[in-house]
Amino acid sequence: MNIFFEGPVLWSQIDANMHLRHSAYADFAAQARLSLLEQVGLTAVQFIQQQLGPILFREELFYHREISPNDKVRVSCEMTKCRSDGSRWSIRHEIFRGDGTKSATILVDGAWIDTRKRKLTGLPPELMEKFKAIPRSEDFVEEA
C-alpha cells in the first residue's frame, strides 16, 4: 500500500470539534513525502548540497471520514504524473485512520527549485535515477 508515514494524532492537532484539524492532514502528507524521498535515497543533505528543493504549486484535500483524538494514522504516497525529466510531478496521498478507514485524499503538484537561483530546475542524473524509484499509481501518466 506504499505507506510512508505512521503515527499518532497529537492533542495539538485536534480542533474545537474534537477531530483532526484541517491543516494537520497536509502536515501528515508533507511528512510522508519527506519519508518517501528518504526511502528512495533522496536525502535532505543531498538537496542542501545540490542547492535544490521540492516546491508545491497545488495541494488539494478531499475529506472522507473524521479522525479522532488518540487515533493513529497511516499515509500512503504514489506518483500519479511526472514529466519524463522529473522536473514536474504529482503525488496522491491517502490518509487512513487506525481502523483502516480512508479518511482523506490529498493531491499535490510540485517541481524542483534551484534554491540559489530561485528558479525551477530539473534533477541532476544521479538524483533522477533515485527519483524514478518512487512508487507509481495504476493510473500513472508520463508527460513529455
DSSP file (Angstrom, degrees, kcal/mol; ACC not computed):
  #  RESIDUE AA STRUCTURE BP1 BP2  ACC     N-H-->O    O-->H-N    N-H-->O    O-->H-N    TCO  KAPPA ALPHA  PHI   PSI    X-CA   Y-CA   Z-CA
    1    1 A M              0   0    0      0, 0.0    76,-0.2     0, 0.0     0, 0.0   0.000 360.0 360.0 360.0   1.9    0.0    0.0    0.0
    2    2 A N        -     0   0    0      1,-0.2    75,-1.7    74,-0.1     2,-0.5   0.916 360.0-176.3  58.9  48.8    3.1    2.3   -0.1
    3    3 A I  E     +A   76   0A   0     73,-0.2    73,-0.3     1,-0.1    -1,-0.2  -0.668  14.6 168.6 -80.1 125.5    2.8    3.6    3.5
    4    4 A F  E     +     0   0A   0     71,-3.0     2,-0.3    -2,-0.5    72,-0.2   0.416  62.9  35.1-119.2  -3.2    5.4    6.2    4.2
    5    5 A F  E     +A   75   0A   0     70,-1.1    70,-2.8    30,-0.1     2,-0.4  -0.960  53.9 172.4-150.8 136.7    4.2    7.6    7.5
    6    6 A E  E     +A   74   0A   0     -2,-0.3    68,-0.2    68,-0.2    66,-0.0  -0.992  25.5 126.7-137.4 135.2    2.6    6.1   10.5
    7    7 A G  E     -A   73   0A   0     66,-2.2    66,-3.2    -2,-0.4     2,-0.1  -0.991  51.1 -79.6-174.9 171.4    2.0    7.9   13.7
    8    8 A P  E     -A   72   0A   0      0, 0.0     2,-0.6     0, 0.0    64,-0.2  -0.436  39.9-113.4 -82.2 156.0   -0.4    9.1   16.5
    9    9 A V        -     0   0    0     62,-2.7    61,-0.7    59,-0.1     2,-0.2  -0.799  38.1-142.9 -83.3 126.1   -2.7   12.0   16.3
   10   10 A L    >   -     0   0    0     -2,-0.6     3,-2.0    59,-0.1     4,-0.2  -0.588  18.2-117.9 -92.1 153.9   -1.5   14.6   18.8
   11   11 A W  G >  S+     0   0    0      1,-0.3     3,-1.7    -2,-0.2    -1,-0.1   0.861 114.9  61.7 -55.4 -37.2   -3.7   16.7   21.0
   12   12 A S  G 3  S+     0   0    0      1,-0.3    -1,-0.3    -3,-0.0    -3,-0.0   0.619  98.3  58.4 -66.9 -11.7   -2.2   19.8   19.3
   13   13 A Q  G <  S+     0   0    0     -3,-2.0     8,-3.2     2,-0.1     2,-0.3   0.362  86.3  98.7 -97.6   3.7   -3.6   18.6   16.0
   14   14 A I  B <   -G   20   0B   0     -3,-1.7     6,-0.2     6,-0.2     2,-0.1  -0.732  60.2-149.4 -96.7 139.9   -7.3   18.5   17.3
   15   15 A D    >   -     0   0    0      4,-2.7     3,-1.9    -2,-0.3     4,-0.1  -0.318  38.6 -84.5 -98.1-175.4   -9.7   21.3   16.6
   16   16 A A  T 3  S+     0   0    0      1,-0.3    -2,-0.0     2,-0.1    -1,-0.0   0.698 126.1  60.2 -64.7 -20.5  -12.7   22.7   18.5
   17   17 A N  T 3  S-     0   0    0      2,-0.2    -1,-0.3     3,-0.0     3,-0.1   0.320 117.5-111.7 -89.2   7.5  -15.0   20.0   17.1
   18   18 A M  S <  S+     0   0    0     -3,-1.9     2,-0.3     1,-0.3    -2,-0.1   0.848  83.2  98.3  64.5  38.2  -12.7   17.3   18.6
   19   19 A H  S    S-     0   0    0     49,-0.2    -4,-2.7    -4,-0.1    -1,-0.3  -0.939  87.7 -61.1-142.5 172.2  -11.3   15.9   15.4
   20   20 A L  B     -G   14   0B   0     47,-2.7    -6,-0.2    -2,-0.3    47,-0.1  -0.249  59.3-120.1 -56.3 126.9   -8.2   16.3   13.3
   21   21 A R    >>  -     0   0    0     -8,-3.2     3,-1.1     1,-0.1     4,-0.8  -0.320  23.0-110.3 -70.2 154.7   -7.8   19.9   12.2
   22   22 A H  H >> S+     0   0    0      1,-0.3     3,-0.8     2,-0.2     4,-0.8   0.855 114.0  51.1 -55.5 -44.1   -7.7   20.6    8.5
   23   23 A S  H 3> S+     0   0    0      1,-0.2     4,-1.8     2,-0.2    -1,-0.3   0.715  97.2  68.8 -72.7 -18.7   -4.0   21.7    8.3
   24   24 A A  H <> S+     0   0    0     -3,-1.1     4,-2.5     2,-0.2    -1,-0.2   0.839  93.0  59.0 -67.8 -31.6   -2.9   18.6   10.2
   25   25 A Y  H <X S+     0   0    0     -3,-0.8     4,-2.2    -4,-0.8    -1,-0.2   0.943 107.0  46.3 -59.6 -47.0   -3.9   16.5    7.1
   26   26 A A  H  X S+     0   0    0     -4,-0.8     4,-2.5     1,-0.2    -2,-0.2   0.876 110.4  54.2 -63.5 -37.7   -1.4   18.5    5.0
   27   27 A D  H  X S+     0   0    0     -4,-1.8     4,-2.3     2,-0.2    -1,-0.2   0.919 108.2  48.8 -62.6 -43.5    1.3   18.2    7.6
   28   28 A F  H  X S+     0   0    0     -4,-2.5     4,-2.2     1,-0.2    -2,-0.2   0.912 111.8  49.5 -62.3 -41.9    0.9   14.4    7.6
   29   29 A A  H  X S+     0   0    0     -4,-2.2     4,-2.3     2,-0.2    -2,-0.2   0.913 110.1  50.6 -63.8 -42.5    1.1   14.3    3.8
   30   30 A A  H  X S+     0   0    0     -4,-2.5     4,-2.2     1,-0.2    -1,-0.2   0.912 110.5  49.3 -62.2 -42.4    4.2   16.5    3.8
   31   31 A Q  H  X S+     0   0    0     -4,-2.3     4,-2.2     1,-0.2    -1,-0.2   0.898 110.0  51.6 -63.7 -39.7    5.9   14.2    6.4
   32   32 A A  H  X S+     0   0    0     -4,-2.2     4,-2.7     2,-0.2    -2,-0.2   0.900 108.2  51.8 -63.7 -40.5    5.0   11.2    4.2
   33   33 A R  H  X S+     0   0    0     -4,-2.3     4,-2.6     2,-0.2    -2,-0.2   0.916 109.4  49.6 -62.6 -42.4    6.6   12.9    1.2
   34   34 A L  H  X S+     0   0    0     -4,-2.2     4,-2.3     1,-0.2    -1,-0.2   0.909 112.4  47.5 -62.8 -41.2    9.8   13.5    3.1
   35   35 A S  H  X S+     0   0    0     -4,-2.2     4,-2.6     2,-0.2    -2,-0.2   0.901 110.1  53.5 -65.3 -40.6    9.9    9.9    4.2
   36   36 A L  H  X S+     0   0    0     -4,-2.7     4,-1.5     2,-0.2    -2,-0.2   0.943 109.6  47.4 -57.1 -50.2    9.2    8.8    0.7
   37   37 A L  H  <>S+     0   0    0     -4,-2.6     5,-3.1     1,-0.2     3,-0.3   0.918 112.5  49.7 -60.0 -43.9   12.1   10.8   -0.7
   38   38 A E  H ><5S+     0   0    0     -4,-2.3     3,-1.4     1,-0.2    -1,-0.2   0.909 107.6  54.4 -60.3 -42.6   14.4    9.5    2.1
   39   39 A Q  H 3<5S+     0   0    0     -4,-2.6    -1,-0.2     1,-0.3    -2,-0.2   0.781 108.2  48.3 -68.0 -26.2   13.4    5.9    1.3
   40   40 A V  T 3<5S-     0   0    0     -4,-1.5    -1,-0.3    -3,-0.3    -2,-0.2   0.407 127.8 -98.4 -92.0   3.6   14.3    6.2   -2.3
   41   41 A G  T < 5S+     0   0    0     -3,-1.4     2,-0.9    -4,-0.3    -3,-0.2   0.598  84.1 128.4  95.8  12.4   17.7    7.7   -1.4
   42   42 A L      < -     0   0    0     -5,-3.1    -1,-0.2    -6,-0.2     2,-0.2  -0.826  40.8-174.4-101.5  96.2   16.9   11.4   -1.8
   43   43 A T     >  -     0   0    0     -2,-0.9     4,-2.0    -5,-0.1     5,-0.2  -0.493  38.6-118.0 -95.1 159.3   18.0   12.9    1.5
   44   44 A A  H  > S+     0   0    0      1,-0.2     4,-2.3     2,-0.2     5,-0.2   0.868 116.1  57.4 -58.6 -37.9   17.8   16.4    2.9
   45   45 A V  H  > S+     0   0    0      1,-0.2     4,-2.7     2,-0.2    -1,-0.2   0.912 105.3  50.0 -61.7 -43.2   21.6   16.5    3.0
   46   46 A Q  H  > S+     0   0    0      1,-0.2     4,-2.5     2,-0.2    -1,-0.2   0.914 110.1  50.4 -61.6 -42.6   21.8   15.8   -0.8
   47   47 A F  H  X>S+     0   0    0     -4,-2.0     5,-2.7     2,-0.2     4,-0.7   0.904 111.6  47.8 -63.8 -40.2   19.3   18.6   -1.5
   48   48 A I  H ><5S+     0   0    0     -4,-2.3     3,-0.7     3,-0.2    -2,-0.2   0.937 113.1  48.1 -64.7 -46.1   21.2   21.1    0.6
   49   49 A Q  H 3<5S+     0   0    0     -4,-2.7    -2,-0.2     1,-0.2    -1,-0.2   0.885 117.2  41.7 -61.6 -39.1   24.5   20.1   -1.1
   50   50 A Q  H 3<5S-     0   0    0     -4,-2.5    -1,-0.2    -5,-0.2    -2,-0.2   0.515 108.9-125.4 -85.4  -5.8   22.9   20.3   -4.6
   51   51 A Q  T <<5 +     0   0    0     -4,-0.7    64,-1.9    -3,-0.7    65,-0.6   0.935  66.8 130.4  55.9  50.2   21.0   23.5   -3.6
   52   52 A L  E   < +B  114   0A   0     -5,-2.7    -1,-0.2    62,-0.2    62,-0.2  -0.881  31.7 176.0-126.3 157.7   17.7   22.0   -4.7
   53   53 A G  E     -B  113   0A   0     60,-1.4    60,-2.8    -2,-0.3     2,-0.3  -0.975  30.8-110.7-159.5 151.9   14.4   21.7   -3.0
   54   54 A P  E     -B  112   0A   0      0, 0.0     2,-0.3     0, 0.0    58,-0.2  -0.613  34.5-172.8 -80.6 143.0   10.9   20.4   -3.7
   55   55 A I  E     -B  111   0A   0     56,-2.5    56,-1.9    -2,-0.3     2,-0.4  -0.951  15.5-133.6-131.5 155.6    8.1   23.0   -4.1
   56   56 A L  E     +B  110   0A   0     -2,-0.3    54,-0.3    54,-0.2     3,-0.1  -0.890  18.2 179.6-110.0 140.3    4.3   22.7   -4.4
   57   57 A F  E    S+     0   0A   0     52,-3.3     2,-0.3    -2,-0.4    53,-0.2   0.675  77.7  15.2 -99.4 -30.5    2.1   24.5   -6.9
   58   58 A R  E     -B  109   0A   0     51,-1.4    51,-1.9     2,-0.0    -1,-0.4  -0.999  53.0-175.9-149.2 142.5   -1.1   22.9   -5.7
   59   59 A E  E     -B  108   0A   0     -2,-0.3     2,-0.4    49,-0.2    49,-0.2  -0.936  12.5-177.1-140.2 116.4   -2.4   21.0   -2.8
   60   60 A E  E     -B  107   0A   0     47,-3.0    47,-2.9    -2,-0.4     2,-0.5  -0.962   6.3-162.8-121.1 129.9   -6.0   19.7   -2.9
   61   61 A L  E     -B  106   0A   0     -2,-0.4     2,-0.5    45,-0.2    45,-0.2  -0.941   7.6-167.4-121.0 130.7   -7.5   17.9    0.0
   62   62 A F  E     -B  105   0A   0     43,-3.1    43,-2.3    -2,-0.5     2,-0.4  -0.972  14.9-148.0-115.0 122.2  -10.7   15.7    0.0
   63   63 A Y  E     +B  104   0A   0     -2,-0.5    41,-0.3    41,-0.2     3,-0.1  -0.748  25.8 163.6 -91.1 133.6  -12.1   14.7    3.4
   64   64 A H        +     0   0    0     39,-3.6     2,-0.3     1,-0.4    40,-0.2   0.754  63.7   1.4-113.5 -50.2  -13.8   11.4    3.6
   65   65 A R  S    S-     0   0    0     38,-1.2    -1,-0.4    36,-0.1     2,-0.0  -0.984  77.0 -99.5-143.2 150.9  -14.1   10.5    7.3
   66   66 A E        -     0   0    0     -2,-0.3     2,-0.4    -3,-0.1    31,-0.1  -0.281  24.1-147.0 -67.9 152.8  -13.2   12.1   10.6
   67   67 A I        -     0   0    0    -47,-0.1   -47,-2.7    36,-0.1     3,-0.1  -0.993  20.3-149.8-119.9 131.8  -10.1   11.3   12.6
   68   68 A S    >   -     0   0    0     -2,-0.4     3,-1.6   -49,-0.2   -49,-0.2  -0.472  27.6 -76.6-101.3 166.6  -10.4   11.5   16.4
   69   69 A P  T 3  S+     0   0    0      0, 0.0    -1,-0.2     0, 0.0   -59,-0.1  -0.281 115.7  18.3 -57.4 147.1   -8.0   12.3   19.2
   70   70 A N  T 3  S+     0   0    0    -61,-0.7     2,-0.1     1,-0.2   -60,-0.1   0.533  95.3 128.8  66.5   9.1   -5.6    9.5   20.2
   71   71 A D    <   -     0   0    0     -3,-1.6   -62,-2.7   -61,-0.1     2,-0.3  -0.338  55.2-126.9 -80.1 173.0   -6.2    7.7   16.9
   72   72 A K  E     -A    8   0A   0    -64,-0.2    26,-0.9    -3,-0.1     2,-0.3  -0.908  20.1-152.9-117.6 151.0   -3.3    6.6   14.7
   73   73 A V  E     -AC   7  97A   0    -66,-3.2   -66,-2.2    -2,-0.3     2,-0.4  -0.915   8.6-161.5-124.6 153.0   -2.8    7.5   11.0
   74   74 A R  E     -AC   6  96A   0     22,-2.1    22,-2.9    -2,-0.3     2,-0.5  -0.994  12.4-158.7-127.9 137.4   -1.1    5.8    8.1
   75   75 A V  E     -AC   5  95A   0    -70,-2.8   -71,-3.0    -2,-0.4   -70,-1.1  -0.970   2.4-161.6-125.1 124.4   -0.3    7.8    5.0
   76   76 A S  E     -AC   3  94A   0     18,-2.5    18,-0.9    -2,-0.5     2,-0.3  -0.675   4.5-164.6 -98.4 157.4    0.4    6.4    1.5
   77   77 A C  E     + C   0  93A   0    -75,-1.7     2,-0.3    -2,-0.3    16,-0.2  -0.998  13.7 162.7-140.1 138.2    2.1    8.1   -1.4
   78   78 A E  E     - C   0  92A   0     14,-1.4    14,-2.9    -2,-0.3     2,-0.3  -0.954  37.9-116.0-153.8 141.8    2.3    7.3   -5.0
   79   79 A M  E     +dC 136  91A   0     56,-3.2    58,-2.8    -2,-0.3    12,-0.3  -0.597  27.7 178.0 -77.4 131.2    3.3    9.4   -8.1
   80   80 A T  E     +     0   0A   0     10,-2.2    61,-1.7     1,-0.4     2,-0.3   0.628  67.5  12.0-105.6 -20.3    0.4    9.9  -10.4
   81   81 A K  E     +dC 141  90A   0      9,-1.3     9,-2.7    59,-0.2    -1,-0.4  -0.986  61.7 166.4-158.0 146.1    2.1   12.1  -13.0
   82   82 A C  E     -dC 142  89A   0     59,-1.8    61,-2.7    -2,-0.3     7,-0.2  -0.953  35.3-115.6-161.2 141.6    5.6   13.1  -13.9
   83   83 A R  E >   -d  143   0A   0      5,-2.5     3,-2.3    -2,-0.3    61,-0.2  -0.496  39.5-111.6 -71.4 152.8    7.5   14.7  -16.8
   84   84 A S  T 3  S+     0   0    0     59,-2.4    -1,-0.1     1,-0.3    60,-0.1   0.784 120.5  49.3 -59.9 -27.2   10.0   12.4  -18.4
   85   85 A D  T 3  S-     0   0    0     58,-0.2    38,-0.7     3,-0.0    -1,-0.3   0.421 111.4-122.1 -90.8   1.8   12.8   14.6  -17.0
   86   86 A G  S <  S+     0   0    0     -3,-2.3    -2,-0.1     2,-0.2     3,-0.0   0.522  75.2 126.7  75.3   5.1   11.3   14.6  -13.5
   87   87 A S  S    S+     0   0    0      1,-0.1    25,-1.0    24,-0.1     2,-0.3   0.811  75.1  26.1 -70.8 -29.5   11.1   18.4  -13.4
   88   88 A R  E    S+ E   0 111A   0     23,-0.2    -5,-2.5     2,-0.0     2,-0.3  -0.980  74.9 166.7-132.5 147.8    7.4   18.4  -12.5
   89   89 A W  E     -CE  82 110A   0     21,-2.4    21,-3.3    -2,-0.3     2,-0.4  -0.974  24.9-142.4-155.9 161.4    5.4   15.7  -10.7
   90   90 A S  E     -CE  81 109A   0     -9,-2.7   -10,-2.2    -2,-0.3    -9,-1.3  -0.994  15.3-166.9-132.6 140.1    2.1   14.9   -9.0
   91   91 A I  E     -CE  79 108A   0     17,-2.2    17,-2.5    -2,-0.4     2,-0.5  -0.983   9.0-151.0-129.8 138.9    1.6   12.7   -5.9
   92   92 A R  E     -CE  78 107A   0    -14,-2.9   -14,-1.4    -2,-0.4     2,-0.4  -0.932  14.2-168.9-107.9 131.4   -1.5   11.3   -4.4
   93   93 A H  E     -CE  77 106A   0     13,-3.0    13,-2.4    -2,-0.5     2,-0.4  -0.912   6.1-162.9-114.6 145.0   -1.7   10.6   -0.7
   94   94 A E  E     -CE  76 105A   0    -18,-0.9   -18,-2.5    -2,-0.4     2,-0.5  -0.999   8.3-153.1-125.5 133.3   -4.3    8.7    1.2
   95   95 A I  E     -CE  75 104A   0      9,-2.6     8,-3.5    -2,-0.4     9,-1.4  -0.918  12.2-170.8-109.7 126.2   -4.7    9.0    4.9
   96   96 A F  E     -CE  74 102A   0    -22,-2.9   -22,-2.1    -2,-0.5     6,-0.2  -0.909  15.0-135.6-115.2 139.8   -6.1    6.1    6.8
   97   97 A R  E >   -C   73   0A   0      4,-2.4     3,-2.5    -2,-0.4   -24,-0.2  -0.352  42.8 -84.9 -84.7 176.3   -7.2    6.1   10.5
   98   98 A G  T 3  S+     0   0    0    -26,-0.9   -25,-0.1     1,-0.3    -1,-0.1   0.760 126.7  55.7 -56.0 -31.7   -6.3    3.3   12.9
   99   99 A D  T 3  S-     0   0    0    -27,-0.1    -1,-0.3     2,-0.1   -28,-0.0   0.398 120.5-104.7 -84.5   5.5   -9.2    1.1   11.9
  100  100 A G  S <  S+     0   0    0     -3,-2.5     2,-0.2     1,-0.3    -2,-0.1   0.381  72.2 144.4  91.5  -4.1   -8.2    1.2    8.2
  101  101 A T        -     0   0    0      1,-0.1    -4,-2.4    -5,-0.1     2,-0.5  -0.511  55.7-119.5 -71.1 130.7  -10.9    3.6    7.1
  102  102 A K  E     + E   0  96A   0     -2,-0.2    -6,-0.3    -6,-0.2     3,-0.1  -0.601  36.6 175.0 -71.6 123.5   -9.7    6.0    4.4
  103  103 A S  E     +     0   0A   0     -8,-3.5   -39,-3.6    -2,-0.5   -38,-1.2   0.698  56.1   2.5-104.5 -26.0  -10.1    9.5    5.9
  104  104 A A  E     -BE  63  95A   0     -9,-1.4    -9,-2.6   -41,-0.3     2,-0.4  -0.994  48.4-148.5-160.5 154.2   -8.7   11.8    3.3
  105  105 A T  E     -BE  62  94A   0    -43,-2.3   -43,-3.1    -2,-0.3     2,-0.5  -0.999  18.5-167.8-124.3 132.0   -7.1   12.0   -0.2
  106  106 A I  E     -BE  61  93A   0    -13,-2.4   -13,-3.0    -2,-0.4     2,-0.5  -0.983   2.7-165.4-125.2 127.8   -4.5   14.7   -0.9
  107  107 A L  E     -BE  60  92A   0    -47,-2.9   -47,-3.0    -2,-0.5     2,-0.4  -0.945  10.3-177.0-112.4 129.2   -3.3   15.6   -4.4
  108  108 A V  E     -BE  59  91A   0    -17,-2.5   -17,-2.2    -2,-0.5     2,-0.4  -0.966  15.4-159.9-127.2 144.7   -0.2   17.7   -4.8
  109  109 A D  E     +BE  58  90A   0    -51,-1.9   -52,-3.3    -2,-0.4   -51,-1.4  -0.988  30.2 158.4-117.7 129.7    1.5   19.1   -7.9
  110  110 A G  E     -BE  56  89A   0    -21,-3.3   -21,-2.4    -2,-0.4     2,-0.3  -0.805  23.4-169.6-143.5-177.7    5.2   20.0   -7.5
  111  111 A A  E     -BE  55  88A   0    -56,-1.9   -56,-2.5    -2,-0.2     2,-0.4  -0.870  33.5 -90.3-157.7-176.0    8.5   20.7   -9.0
  112  112 A W  E     -BF  54 121A   0    -25,-1.0     9,-2.2     9,-0.6     2,-0.4  -0.898  32.8-158.6-111.7 142.0   12.2   21.3   -8.1
  113  113 A I  E     -BF  53 120A   0    -60,-2.8   -60,-1.4    -2,-0.4     2,-0.8  -0.961  21.4-128.8-121.9 139.2   13.7   24.7   -7.4
  114  114 A D  E  >> -BF  52 119A   0      5,-3.3     4,-2.5    -2,-0.4     5,-0.9  -0.781  23.0-156.0 -78.5 111.2   17.3   25.8   -7.5
  115  115 A T  T  45S+     0   0    0    -64,-1.9    -1,-0.2    -2,-0.8   -63,-0.1   0.679  88.4  50.3 -70.8 -16.9   17.5   27.4   -4.1
  116  116 A R  T  45S+     0   0    0    -65,-0.6    -1,-0.2     3,-0.1   -64,-0.1   0.913 121.6  29.9 -82.6 -49.3   20.4   29.6   -5.2
  117  117 A K  T  45S-     0   0    0      2,-0.2    -2,-0.2     0, 0.0     3,-0.1   0.651  97.2-134.6 -84.8 -16.5   18.9   31.0   -8.4
  118  118 A R  T  <5 +     0   0    0     -4,-2.5     2,-0.3     1,-0.3    -3,-0.2   0.884  65.6 121.2  60.3  40.8   15.2   30.8   -7.1
  119  119 A K  E   <S-F  114   0A   0     -5,-0.9    -5,-3.3     0, 0.0    -1,-0.3  -0.948  71.4 -96.1-132.2 151.7   14.2   29.2  -10.5
  120  120 A L  E     +F  113   0A   0     -2,-0.3     2,-0.3    -7,-0.2    -7,-0.3  -0.346  51.4 166.2 -64.6 147.5   12.7   25.9  -11.4
  121  121 A T  E     -F  112   0A   0     -9,-2.2    -9,-0.6   -34,-0.2     2,-0.2  -0.933  32.0-110.3-152.3 171.5   15.1   23.2  -12.5
  122  122 A G        -     0   0    0     -2,-0.3   -36,-0.1   -11,-0.1   -35,-0.1  -0.436  42.1 -92.5 -96.8 179.3   15.4   19.5  -13.1
  123  123 A L        -     0   0    0    -38,-0.7   -36,-0.1    -2,-0.2    -1,-0.1  -0.716  39.5-108.4 -91.7 144.7   17.3   16.9  -11.1
  124  124 A P    >>  -     0   0    0      0, 0.0     4,-2.4     0, 0.0     3,-1.0  -0.364  41.1-101.8 -63.7 155.3   20.9   16.0  -11.8
  125  125 A P  H 3> S+     0   0    0      0, 0.0     4,-2.0     0, 0.0     5,-0.2   0.834 120.1  54.7 -51.7 -40.9   21.2   12.5  -13.4
  126  126 A E  H 3> S+     0   0    0      1,-0.2     4,-0.8     2,-0.2    -3,-0.0   0.849 114.4  40.6 -66.9 -31.9   22.3   10.8  -10.1
  127  127 A L  H <> S+     0   0    0     -3,-1.0     4,-2.4     2,-0.2    -1,-0.2   0.817 109.6  59.7 -81.3 -32.4   19.3   12.1   -8.2
  128  128 A M  H  X S+     0   0    0     -4,-2.4     4,-1.7     1,-0.2    -2,-0.2   0.882 100.1  56.6 -62.7 -38.4   16.9   11.5  -11.2
  129  129 A E  H  < S+     0   0    0     -4,-2.0     4,-0.2     1,-0.2    -1,-0.2   0.903 110.8  43.7 -59.8 -40.9   17.8    7.8  -11.0
  130  130 A K  H >< S+     0   0    0     -4,-0.8     3,-1.8     1,-0.2    -2,-0.2   0.891 108.3  58.4 -70.0 -39.8   16.7    7.6   -7.4
  131  131 A F  H >< S+     0   0    0     -4,-2.4     3,-1.7     1,-0.3    -1,-0.2   0.826  95.4  65.2 -59.1 -33.4   13.6    9.7   -8.1
  132  132 A K  T 3< S+     0   0    0     -4,-1.7    -1,-0.3     1,-0.3    -2,-0.2   0.659  88.7  69.6 -65.2 -15.3   12.5    7.1  -10.6
  133  133 A A  T <   +     0   0    0     -3,-1.8    -1,-0.3    -4,-0.2    -2,-0.2   0.505  69.4 117.3 -82.3  -4.1   12.1    4.6   -7.7
  134  134 A I  S <  S-     0   0    0     -3,-1.7   -56,-0.1    -4,-0.2   -97,-0.0  -0.437  79.6-101.7 -64.1 133.4    9.1    6.4   -6.3
  135  135 A P        -     0   0    0      0, 0.0   -56,-3.2     0, 0.0     2,-0.4  -0.282  38.8-144.8 -57.6 139.3    6.0    4.1   -6.4
  136  136 A R  E     -d   79   0A   0    -58,-0.2   -56,-0.2    -3,-0.1   -45,-0.0  -0.841  11.4-117.7-110.8 145.7    3.7    4.9   -9.3
  137  137 A S  E >   -     0   0A   0    -58,-2.8     3,-1.5    -2,-0.4    -1,-0.1  -0.266  27.6-110.1 -73.6 163.9   -0.1    4.7   -9.3
  138  138 A E  E 3  S+     0   0A   0      1,-0.3    -1,-0.1    -2,-0.0   -58,-0.1   0.815 122.7  47.9 -62.7 -29.8   -2.0    2.4  -11.5
  139  139 A D  E 3  S+     0   0A   0      2,-0.1    -1,-0.3   -58,-0.0    -2,-0.1   0.077  84.1 152.8 -98.8  23.5   -3.2    5.5  -13.4
  140  140 A F  E <   -     0   0A   0     -3,-1.5     2,-0.4   -61,-0.1   -59,-0.2  -0.224  26.5-162.1 -57.2 139.2    0.3    7.0  -13.7
  141  141 A V  E     -d   81   0A   0    -61,-1.7   -59,-1.8     2,-0.0     2,-0.5  -0.994   7.5-153.0-126.7 127.0    0.9    9.3  -16.7
  142  142 A E  E     -d   82   0A   0     -2,-0.4     2,-0.3   -61,-0.2   -59,-0.2  -0.884  16.8-156.6 -98.2 127.9    4.3   10.3  -18.0
  143  143 A E  E      d   83   0A   0    -61,-2.7   -59,-2.4    -2,-0.5   -58,-0.2  -0.721 360.0 360.0-103.5 153.4    4.3   13.6  -19.8
  144  144 A A              0   0    0     -2,-0.3   -61,-0.1   -61,-0.2    -1,-0.1   0.474 360.0 360.0 -70.8 360.0    6.8   14.8  -22.4
